[in-house]
Amino acid sequence: SIEAMDFAIKEKKTIVAEVDDYLQVVSPNNPGYTSWHPGNLILHRALEQIKKADAMTVSTPQLAREYFPFNPNIYILPNYLSKPHWDDLPLTKKRDGIIRIGWAGGNAHADDLRTIAPVIEKLVKEYAGKVRFETMGMTKAELSGVFKMQEFFDLCPKCGYQGEMQYYPGEKIDEYPQILCSYGWDIAVAPILNTAFNCSKSDLKLKEYSAVGYPVVASRVQPYIEAQEHGANVRLASTFKEWYNYLKELIENPELRDKIAKDNKEWIKKYWMDDNAQHYHNAYQEILTINKNSHGSNTGSNS
């Protein structure tokens, strides 16, 4: 609370504000909008806390640019993955001749999924039972209206048909890496709308997919563009045609899928938290050197 923060300032405690999203531009279609819409007191108090903090940490360069007017003492600490949780997971592909295209995410992404729904529906229809789309993290009700494909839970008792679309529930964070890997997807997708909110997000989804060995087609937006520039082997798409062509290319070419997965298994090794914890340590050590008497004035060195 602001009151607790004011007390900490009075006691000359060093205060760091941490933000991982562009809070001021949450979409009205996002469940979090009720808390973060422009007229809400929660957003106002959060921005006041950011202004009063000695420093601020964010996960992306774009977030640093957006929040610089509120607090110039900003440190960029990227999202990393825990090596014990994500490294050397046993990926087992299902040998049934079906190519599985998968997506994992929360219930705030219906609009993002809607951007590729026509592409997925076209591919599933063209391949007539040889391609399936699977999601993890959204319920049937949350997916309602996004896809028109036939859904299923179990095998058809008469013919064994499994349908065109499978959705799995969300999982506990400690079990998420193993369960994500267990689905054995052949291709993963990371569609997000090109909005100010999404352009401020990190490439964490690409990192997760890469860690488990899924080749990825992603939206051509800032976080994934930067990941590609830093060595990720990812197909970036903006249009229906690009999404369709890239996904079809991967469906038809298992050798290419394997190469991309292998390339990104190497790329992700640069982003283990275990090997990058020193960046966090260095940032907080520098923050602690800020003059305690400057609380609220936001002066000091930048990173």
Disulfide bonds with the S-S distance in Angstrom:
none
